[in-house]
Amino acid sequence: MRGALVIAGTRVPIEIILYRIKEGYALKDIHKMYPHVTVDTLEKVIEELAQKLPSYIEKNDKTFLQT
């Protein structure tokens, strides 16, 4: 997937999941788009991202939204 972060054991990019959430899709809807990825797995992906974000921010630019 050209270096994109994907859900382990799949070829589903995490970025796509985040865009779908931004567009208003519920995890159940996303599961219907990718039936091989369970809702539980999607929840765990979001949880893992939330846990890893603080350490990423410490090592990188702390600004996400620039005006």
C-alpha atoms as an extended CHARMM CRD file, in Angstrom:
* protein
*
        67  EXT
         1         1  MET       CA              0.0000000000        0.0000000000        0.0000000000  PROA      1               0.0000000000
         2         2  ARG       CA              2.9490000000        2.2750000000       -0.7340000000  PROA      2               0.0000000000
         3         3  GLY       CA              3.7640000000        2.9240000000        2.9020000000  PROA      3               0.0000000000
         4         4  ALA       CA              0.2320000000        3.7630000000        4.0100000000  PROA      4               0.0000000000
         5         5  LEU       CA             -0.7970000000        2.6740000000        7.4800000000  PROA      5               0.0000000000
         6         6  VAL       CA             -3.2290000000       -0.2050000000        7.1350000000  PROA      6               0.0000000000
         7         7  ILE       CA             -5.3020000000       -2.2900000000        9.5140000000  PROA      7               0.0000000000
         8         8  ALA       CA             -3.2390000000       -5.3620000000       10.3780000000  PROA      8               0.0000000000
         9         9  GLY       CA             -4.0950000000       -8.3420000000        8.1980000000  PROA      9               0.0000000000
        10        10  THR       CA             -5.9390000000       -6.1910000000        5.6490000000  PROA      10              0.0000000000
        11        11  ARG       CA             -5.1750000000       -3.7580000000        2.8840000000  PROA      11              0.0000000000
        12        12  VAL       CA             -7.5730000000       -1.1640000000        4.3170000000  PROA      12              0.0000000000
        13        13  PRO       CA             -5.7640000000        2.1520000000        4.8580000000  PROA      13              0.0000000000
        14        14  ILE       CA             -6.4260000000        3.7530000000        8.2200000000  PROA      14              0.0000000000
        15        15  GLU       CA             -6.5780000000        7.1230000000        6.4830000000  PROA      15              0.0000000000
        16        16  ILE       CA             -9.6520000000        5.9460000000        4.5510000000  PROA      16              0.0000000000
        17        17  ILE       CA            -11.3360000000        4.9150000000        7.8000000000  PROA      17              0.0000000000
        18        18  LEU       CA            -10.6720000000        8.3520000000        9.2790000000  PROA      18              0.0000000000
        19        19  TYR       CA            -12.0500000000       10.0820000000        6.1750000000  PROA      19              0.0000000000
        20        20  ARG       CA            -15.1970000000        7.9670000000        6.3520000000  PROA      20              0.0000000000
        21        21  ILE       CA            -15.6840000000        8.9290000000        9.9970000000  PROA      21              0.0000000000
        22        22  LYS       CA            -15.1560000000       12.5910000000        9.0720000000  PROA      22              0.0000000000
        23        23  GLU       CA            -17.7960000000       12.2070000000        6.3610000000  PROA      23              0.0000000000
        24        24  GLY       CA            -20.2530000000       11.0650000000        9.0340000000  PROA      24              0.0000000000
        25        25  TYR       CA            -20.2000000000        7.3240000000        8.5380000000  PROA      25              0.0000000000
        26        26  ALA       CA            -20.7430000000        5.1940000000       11.6350000000  PROA      26              0.0000000000
        27        27  LEU       CA            -18.4210000000        2.2700000000       12.2810000000  PROA      27              0.0000000000
        28        28  LYS       CA            -21.2620000000       -0.0980000000       11.3440000000  PROA      28              0.0000000000
        29        29  ASP       CA            -21.4920000000        1.6270000000        7.9570000000  PROA      29              0.0000000000
        30        30  ILE       CA            -17.7430000000        1.3350000000        7.4510000000  PROA      30              0.0000000000
        31        31  HSD       CA            -17.9450000000       -2.3470000000        8.3540000000  PROA      31              0.0000000000
        32        32  LYS       CA            -20.5200000000       -2.7800000000        5.5690000000  PROA      32              0.0000000000
        33        33  MET       CA            -18.0260000000       -1.2150000000        3.1320000000  PROA      33              0.0000000000
        34        34  TYR       CA            -15.2620000000       -3.5210000000        4.3650000000  PROA      34              0.0000000000
        35        35  PRO       CA            -17.0730000000       -6.6290000000        5.6960000000  PROA      35              0.0000000000
        36        36  HSD       CA            -13.7880000000       -8.3880000000        6.4580000000  PROA      36              0.0000000000
        37        37  VAL       CA            -13.0420000000       -5.6840000000        9.0810000000  PROA      37              0.0000000000
        38        38  THR       CA            -15.2210000000       -6.0830000000       12.1520000000  PROA      38              0.0000000000
        39        39  VAL       CA            -16.7100000000       -3.1910000000       14.0980000000  PROA      39              0.0000000000
        40        40  ASP       CA            -14.6240000000       -4.3550000000       17.0610000000  PROA      40              0.0000000000
        41        41  THR       CA            -11.4530000000       -4.0750000000       14.9640000000  PROA      41              0.0000000000
        42        42  LEU       CA            -12.4390000000       -0.5900000000       13.8090000000  PROA      42              0.0000000000
        43        43  GLU       CA            -13.0100000000        0.4550000000       17.4260000000  PROA      43              0.0000000000
        44        44  LYS       CA             -9.5940000000       -0.9180000000       18.3830000000  PROA      44              0.0000000000
        45        45  VAL       CA             -7.9280000000        0.9530000000       15.5250000000  PROA      45              0.0000000000
        46        46  ILE       CA             -9.4240000000        4.2500000000       16.7210000000  PROA      46              0.0000000000
        47        47  GLU       CA             -8.4210000000        3.4670000000       20.3050000000  PROA      47              0.0000000000
        48        48  GLU       CA             -4.8510000000        2.6190000000       19.2850000000  PROA      48              0.0000000000
        49        49  LEU       CA             -4.5630000000        5.8250000000       17.2590000000  PROA      49              0.0000000000
        50        50  ALA       CA             -5.7870000000        7.8480000000       20.2340000000  PROA      50              0.0000000000
        51        51  GLN       CA             -3.2250000000        6.1710000000       22.4960000000  PROA      51              0.0000000000
        52        52  LYS       CA             -0.3010000000        6.6430000000       20.0920000000  PROA      52              0.0000000000
        53        53  LEU       CA             -1.0820000000       10.2240000000       19.1030000000  PROA      53              0.0000000000
        54        54  PRO       CA              0.4360000000       11.8970000000       22.1910000000  PROA      54              0.0000000000
        55        55  SER       CA              3.8410000000       10.2280000000       21.6760000000  PROA      55              0.0000000000
        56        56  TYR       CA              3.7310000000       11.1040000000       17.9720000000  PROA      56              0.0000000000
        57        57  ILE       CA              3.0450000000       14.7330000000       18.8220000000  PROA      57              0.0000000000
        58        58  GLU       CA              5.9790000000       14.8210000000       21.2410000000  PROA      58              0.0000000000
        59        59  LYS       CA              8.3310000000       13.7310000000       18.4470000000  PROA      59              0.0000000000
        60        60  ASN       CA              6.8430000000       15.8300000000       15.6480000000  PROA      60              0.0000000000
        61        61  ASP       CA              5.1570000000       19.1130000000       14.9100000000  PROA      61              0.0000000000
        62        62  LYS       CA              2.4730000000       19.7900000000       17.4930000000  PROA      62              0.0000000000
        63        63  THR       CA              0.3470000000       21.8050000000       15.0610000000  PROA      63              0.0000000000
        64        64  PHE       CA             -2.3590000000       19.9520000000       13.1780000000  PROA      64              0.0000000000
        65        65  LEU       CA             -4.5860000000       22.7750000000       12.0420000000  PROA      65              0.0000000000
        66        66  GLN       CA             -2.8700000000       25.8470000000       10.7430000000  PROA      66              0.0000000000
        67        67  THR       CA             -4.8980000000       28.9360000000        9.9860000000  PROA      67              0.0000000000
